[in-house]
Amino acid sequence: GSESSIGLRVSRYRPESDPGPGWQEYDVPLRTEWTVLDALNHVKNELDPTLSFRWSCRMGICGSCGMNVDGEPRLTCGTFLVDHAPGPIRVEPLANFHVVRDLVIDMTDFMEKLPRVKPWIIRDEEQSVDDGEYLQTPEELDAYKQFSMCINCMLCYAACPVYGLDPDFIGPAAIALAERYDLDSRDRGARERLDVLIEHEGVWGCTFVGECTRVCPKHVDPAGAIQRYKLKAAKQSVMAVLLPRGAR
Ligand code: FES
């Protein structure tokens, strides 16, 4: 037919047979409405059923389709082929993670980091369920709403050179998640979270590269959260020097 096509250079790795990752190139139709994820599904359904990758919603909600596209961490369901023409388009697993197979990375480290910031509402000890619902005004909701938009896609970890060098760094999404709860009017856990984040793998690991905020598909701004925590931590240590224990 007259339909044009584009090359998809995909990183392949099958632990049972490959010594390490290698490239495989596929020719896929260059359709205006096709995303990189559509092209990968075309490969899987029509050309090569052995290709492995994660996806689910196809609408930027589930966060499972993150990959490096032409070297940039992207949600493949929101990345159009035409924006990468004439190709070939390089598709690789997210950087800074162990590769399980082809484009699938191991999420274990990320999943273990999130709970460290206590991502739940820590109530006032005096509060009891008998006091009724915890109501919030629209303004109080607005205070943290943007930080609740994170879809755990891990693009920020793939973009973060600090995490790349030091996997112990708690990382951008976890810090943004901490701020999401700190900014919640129902929460009283800010002190506890700050204690976690001022440990050496916490906010001080960040050298303010800002790549996390740049690649975030949901405009969450982890870099801003990190800066605010550094300020809070600095204030707390100044107070510790100036004020006797009881007065803090
Ligand atoms: Fe769900 Fe892309 S498939 S975010």
Residues whose N, C-alpha, C, O or C-beta is under 5 A from the ligand:
A	BS01	FES	W55 S56 C57 R58 M59 G60 I61 C62 G63 S64 C65 L75 C77
